[in-house]
Amino acid sequence: MAYSSAFFTGEKIQQKRQIKYVSRVKEKKRYVKRHSYFYMGLHGKDWVESLDFFEKIAESLMALSPHKRPNYKRGNRAATLIKCTL
């Protein structure tokens, strides 16, 4: 049951094209992809929880380097898309 849940969550993350935020994508010379849907389903949840945990620290770092704000916003958008699948 838990395996199926994590698998389907990982599949949804991949369908929304947010896989690069959760795990490494397949390299050019690699024959098979690096991680399965199960892995992405498990670690997608952990990634979103860690973003919530470090939110205040990230905001203070954004005050120090405002040129990184577009990357931060892109990551937050990915987190909201992944939260929708969980």
Beta strands, then each sheet from edge to edge (+ up, - down):
end
